[in-house]
Amino acid sequence: VGPGSYTVGTMSERFDCHYCRDPLQGKKYVQKEGRHCCVKCFEKICANTCIECKKPIGADSKELHFKNRYWHDNCFRCFKCYTSLVNEPFMLRENNKVWCSNCTAAEDAPRCKGCFKPIIAGDQNVEYKKMVWHKDCFTCSQCKQVIGSGSFFPKGDDFYCVSCHEHKFAKTCAKCKNPITSGGLTYQEQPWHSECFICSNCKKQLGGKRFTAVEDQFYCVECYKECVAKKCAGCKNPITAGFGRGTSVVNYEDESWHDYCFKCTKCARGLANKRFVCHNGKIYCAECPKRL
């Protein structure tokens, strides 16, 4: 920005105004481009027009110019904040408006998706998928608390802190009723924490292991054999259908047998799904009692 290209003074010699020919001796005059003229003719014919207020810049005014554009010194202000830009850095933007450096930076800065105000260089911010927020504007859609740089879960156009996401979207454990945030397992279409799906007796986790369910209680193989399974009246070992040899159980008068242990006391013939006779508390095939 520079001053105007003319001089103002009081004529001491005999000169006439270049335009109206009035004598200038002893009067105030303006010299521009080698020509002398009175103040009235200068303002009417020669004066530059202020690009801001659209009025002539008179001989008594301070003129500033930049790239063939002219301003009164008191019109040379930031278009946005009206701060005087005389001797200050500025930028000429659209529509020939001048902006101070601060307003230029704010106008060109990205806008916060939360408050829609500019994010100035140095502001703490959060970026996600080409969107940006001030750090304090990035809040949970549910509890409205500031997430800032913490962990969060996106759901459509909403964002949730870990706690709210757990309570709103996470599956609930069938045992403890608390949210399952990671891992877990499913049994009979119900979700469980791994640490909640345990043996009712020894408390060991059953995920990925063989187990059996008895009246809504779960048991590992060892505890089922020891604490729950019936004892075979023949071999006296636990009857654990599905955990070893044989899958069938024979029940008779409050006693149980492995299907392969249910056999004739005399001839050892297997009697599962066959006719048998009970004599003196022992099991016989239909033929052997006749031979006793």
C-alpha positions as CSV (number, residue, x, y, z in Angstrom):
1,V,0.0,0.0,0.0
2,G,1.4,3.4,-0.9
3,P,0.5,7.1,-0.7
4,G,-1.2,9.1,-3.5
5,S,1.0,10.3,-6.5
6,Y,0.4,14.0,-6.2
7,T,1.5,16.9,-4.0
8,V,-0.4,19.7,-2.3
9,G,0.8,23.1,-1.4
10,T,0.3,26.9,-1.6
11,M,1.3,28.6,-4.8
12,S,3.8,31.5,-4.3
13,E,4.3,32.2,-8.0
14,R,1.8,33.2,-10.7
15,F,0.1,30.2,-12.1
16,D,-3.4,29.6,-13.3
17,C,-5.5,26.4,-12.7
18,H,-4.9,24.0,-15.6
19,Y,-8.7,23.4,-15.9
20,C,-10.7,26.5,-14.9
21,R,-7.8,29.0,-15.4
22,D,-8.5,30.7,-12.1
23,P,-5.3,32.3,-10.7
24,L,-3.6,30.1,-8.0
25,Q,-1.1,32.6,-6.5
26,G,-1.6,32.6,-2.7
27,K,-4.1,29.8,-3.0
28,K,-3.9,26.1,-2.1
29,Y,-3.3,24.0,-5.2
30,V,-2.6,20.4,-6.2
31,Q,0.1,19.3,-8.6
32,K,-0.5,16.0,-10.3
33,E,1.3,14.6,-13.4
34,G,3.1,18.0,-13.9
35,R,-0.2,20.0,-13.9
36,H,-1.3,22.6,-11.3
37,C,-5.0,22.8,-10.5
38,C,-7.2,24.3,-7.8
39,V,-8.6,22.1,-5.1
40,K,-12.1,22.3,-6.5
41,C,-11.0,21.1,-9.9
42,F,-8.8,18.4,-8.4
43,E,-11.7,16.9,-6.5
44,K,-14.1,17.2,-9.5
45,I,-11.7,16.0,-12.2
46,C,-8.6,14.4,-10.9
47,A,-9.3,12.8,-7.6
48,N,-9.4,9.0,-7.3
49,T,-12.5,7.4,-6.0
50,C,-12.4,5.3,-2.8
51,I,-13.2,1.7,-3.7
52,E,-14.9,1.3,-0.3
53,C,-17.1,4.4,0.2
54,K,-17.3,5.3,-3.5
55,K,-16.5,9.0,-2.7
56,P,-13.7,11.1,-4.2
57,I,-10.5,11.2,-2.2
58,G,-10.0,14.9,-1.7
59,A,-6.7,16.8,-1.5
60,D,-7.1,17.1,2.3
61,S,-7.5,13.3,2.7
62,K,-4.8,10.7,3.1
63,E,-4.9,8.3,0.2
64,L,-3.8,4.7,0.1
65,H,-3.5,2.6,-3.1
66,F,-2.8,-1.0,-4.0
67,K,-2.9,-2.6,-7.5
68,N,-4.7,0.4,-9.1
69,R,-7.3,0.5,-6.2
70,Y,-7.6,3.5,-3.9
71,W,-8.9,4.1,-0.4
72,H,-9.3,6.9,2.1
73,D,-7.0,5.9,5.0
74,N,-9.9,5.6,7.4
75,C,-11.8,3.4,4.8
76,F,-8.9,1.0,4.6
77,R,-10.3,-1.5,7.2
78,C,-10.9,-5.3,7.4
79,F,-14.2,-6.2,5.7
80,K,-14.9,-8.7,8.4
81,C,-13.8,-7.2,11.7
82,Y,-13.4,-3.5,10.7
83,T,-9.9,-3.3,12.1
84,S,-7.8,-0.5,10.5
85,L,-5.3,-2.1,8.1
86,V,-3.0,0.9,7.8
87,N,0.5,-0.5,8.4
88,E,-1.0,-4.0,9.0
89,P,-0.8,-7.2,6.8
90,F,-3.9,-7.7,4.7
91,M,-5.3,-9.7,1.8
92,L,-7.4,-8.5,-1.1
93,R,-10.3,-11.0,-1.6
94,E,-13.4,-11.3,-3.7
95,N,-15.3,-8.1,-4.6
96,N,-12.2,-6.1,-3.9
97,K,-12.6,-6.4,-0.1
98,V,-9.6,-6.3,2.1
99,W,-9.3,-8.7,5.0
100,C,-6.9,-8.8,7.9
101,S,-4.7,-11.9,8.3
102,N,-6.7,-13.2,11.3
103,C,-10.0,-13.0,9.5
104,T,-8.5,-14.5,6.4
105,A,-7.2,-17.5,8.4
106,A,-10.5,-18.0,10.1
107,E,-12.5,-17.8,6.8
108,D,-10.2,-20.3,5.1
109,A,-10.1,-22.7,8.1
110,P,-12.2,-25.9,8.2
111,R,-15.5,-25.6,10.1
112,C,-16.3,-27.6,13.2
113,K,-19.1,-30.1,12.6
114,G,-20.3,-29.4,16.1
115,C,-20.4,-25.6,16.5
116,F,-19.8,-24.7,12.8
117,K,-17.1,-22.2,13.9
118,P,-13.7,-22.2,12.2
119,I,-10.9,-24.4,13.6
120,I,-7.9,-22.2,13.7
121,A,-4.3,-23.5,13.5
122,G,-3.3,-24.6,16.9
123,D,-6.8,-25.5,18.1
124,Q,-7.1,-29.1,19.4
125,N,-9.4,-31.0,17.1
126,V,-10.7,-34.5,16.2
127,E,-10.9,-35.7,12.6
128,Y,-12.9,-38.7,11.4
129,K,-13.8,-39.5,7.8
130,K,-13.0,-36.1,6.4
131,M,-15.0,-34.4,9.2
132,V,-13.5,-32.3,11.9
133,W,-14.6,-31.0,15.3
134,H,-13.1,-28.9,18.0
135,K,-11.9,-31.3,20.7
136,D,-14.5,-30.0,23.2
137,C,-17.3,-30.2,20.5
138,F,-16.8,-33.9,19.9
139,T,-19.4,-35.3,22.3
140,C,-21.4,-38.5,22.9
141,S,-24.8,-38.5,21.2
142,Q,-26.3,-40.2,24.3
143,C,-24.8,-38.6,27.4
144,K,-23.4,-35.4,25.8
145,Q,-20.1,-35.8,27.6
146,V,-17.0,-34.7,25.7
147,I,-15.3,-37.7,24.0
148,G,-12.3,-35.6,22.9
149,S,-9.5,-38.0,21.9
150,G,-11.0,-40.9,23.7
151,S,-12.4,-44.1,22.3
152,F,-15.8,-43.9,20.5
153,F,-18.2,-45.9,18.4
154,P,-19.9,-44.4,15.2
155,K,-23.5,-45.3,14.5
156,G,-24.8,-43.6,11.3
157,D,-24.5,-39.9,12.0
158,D,-24.1,-40.4,15.8
159,F,-21.1,-41.1,17.9
160,Y,-21.1,-42.9,21.3
161,C,-18.7,-43.1,24.2
162,V,-17.7,-46.6,25.2
163,S,-20.1,-46.7,28.2
164,C,-23.2,-45.5,26.3
165,H,-22.4,-47.8,23.4
166,E,-22.2,-50.8,25.8
167,H,-25.6,-50.0,27.4
168,K,-27.4,-49.1,24.1
169,F,-26.1,-51.6,21.6
170,A,-24.0,-54.4,23.2
171,K,-25.4,-57.8,23.8
172,T,-26.3,-58.6,27.4
173,C,-24.9,-61.7,29.1
174,A,-27.5,-64.3,29.9
175,K,-26.0,-64.8,33.4
176,C,-24.8,-61.4,34.8
177,K,-27.0,-59.2,32.5
178,N,-24.1,-56.9,31.9
179,P,-23.0,-55.8,28.3
180,I,-20.6,-58.0,26.4
181,T,-18.1,-55.6,24.9
182,S,-15.6,-58.1,23.5
183,G,-15.3,-61.8,23.0
184,G,-18.0,-63.9,24.6
185,L,-19.8,-67.0,23.3
186,T,-23.3,-68.2,22.4
187,Y,-25.1,-71.2,23.7
188,Q,-28.7,-72.0,22.6
189,E,-28.9,-68.6,20.9
190,Q,-28.1,-66.8,24.2
191,P,-24.9,-64.6,24.6
192,W,-22.5,-65.2,27.5
193,H,-19.3,-63.6,28.8
194,S,-16.6,-66.3,28.6
195,E,-16.0,-65.8,32.3
196,C,-19.7,-66.3,33.1
197,F,-20.0,-69.6,31.2
198,I,-18.4,-71.8,33.8
199,C,-18.8,-75.2,35.5
200,S,-21.2,-75.0,38.4
201,N,-18.9,-77.1,40.5
202,C,-15.3,-76.3,39.8
203,K,-15.9,-72.8,38.2
204,K,-13.6,-73.5,35.3
205,Q,-14.5,-71.7,32.0
206,L,-16.3,-74.1,29.6
207,G,-15.7,-72.1,26.3
208,G,-14.3,-74.5,23.7
209,K,-14.5,-77.5,26.1
210,R,-16.9,-80.5,26.4
211,F,-19.7,-80.0,29.0
212,T,-23.2,-81.0,29.8
213,A,-26.2,-79.1,31.0
214,V,-28.4,-80.4,33.9
215,E,-31.4,-78.3,34.9
216,D,-29.9,-75.0,33.8
217,Q,-26.5,-75.8,35.4
218,F,-23.4,-76.5,33.4
219,Y,-20.7,-79.1,34.3
220,C,-17.4,-80.0,32.8
221,V,-16.9,-83.7,32.0
222,E,-15.0,-84.4,35.2
223,C,-17.4,-82.7,37.6
224,Y,-20.4,-84.3,35.8
225,K,-19.0,-87.7,36.3
226,E,-18.0,-87.0,39.9
227,C,-21.0,-85.1,41.2
228,V,-24.0,-85.6,38.9
229,A,-23.9,-88.7,36.8
230,K,-25.6,-91.9,38.1
231,K,-23.4,-94.9,38.9
232,C,-23.8,-98.0,36.8
233,A,-25.2,-100.9,38.9
234,G,-22.9,-103.2,36.9
235,C,-19.5,-101.6,36.7
236,K,-20.0,-99.0,39.4
237,N,-18.6,-96.2,37.1
238,P,-20.5,-93.0,36.2
239,I,-23.0,-93.2,33.4
240,T,-21.9,-90.3,31.1
241,A,-23.9,-90.7,27.9
242,G,-22.1,-88.9,25.1
243,F,-18.8,-88.8,26.9
244,G,-17.4,-92.2,26.2
245,R,-18.3,-95.7,25.1
246,G,-22.0,-96.2,24.5
247,T,-24.8,-93.6,24.5
248,S,-27.7,-95.6,25.9
249,V,-28.8,-96.1,29.5
250,V,-30.9,-98.9,31.0
251,N,-33.1,-98.0,34.0
252,Y,-34.9,-100.5,36.2
253,E,-36.3,-100.0,39.7
254,D,-34.2,-97.0,40.7
255,E,-31.0,-98.5,39.3
256,S,-29.2,-97.7,36.1
257,W,-26.7,-99.5,33.8
258,H,-24.6,-98.7,30.9
259,D,-26.3,-100.5,27.9
260,Y,-23.2,-102.6,27.6
261,C,-23.2,-103.5,31.3
262,F,-26.8,-104.6,31.3
263,K,-26.3,-108.4,30.8
264,C,-27.2,-111.8,32.2
265,T,-25.6,-112.6,35.5
266,K,-25.0,-116.2,34.4
267,C,-24.3,-116.3,30.7
268,A,-23.2,-112.6,30.2
269,R,-25.5,-112.2,27.3
270,G,-26.3,-108.4,26.6
271,L,-29.9,-107.7,27.6
272,A,-30.4,-104.1,26.4
273,N,-33.7,-103.9,24.5
274,K,-34.3,-107.6,25.3
275,R,-36.5,-109.6,27.7
276,F,-34.9,-110.3,31.0
277,V,-35.8,-111.7,34.5
278,C,-34.9,-110.3,37.9
279,H,-34.3,-113.0,40.5
280,N,-32.9,-112.3,44.0
281,G,-31.8,-108.9,42.9
282,K,-29.9,-110.2,39.9
283,I,-30.6,-109.9,36.2
284,Y,-30.9,-113.0,34.0
285,C,-31.9,-113.6,30.5
286,A,-35.2,-115.4,29.9
287,E,-33.4,-118.9,29.6
288,C,-30.9,-118.9,32.5
289,P,-33.4,-118.9,35.5
290,K,-34.7,-122.3,34.2
291,R,-31.2,-123.7,34.7
292,L,-30.8,-122.5,38.2
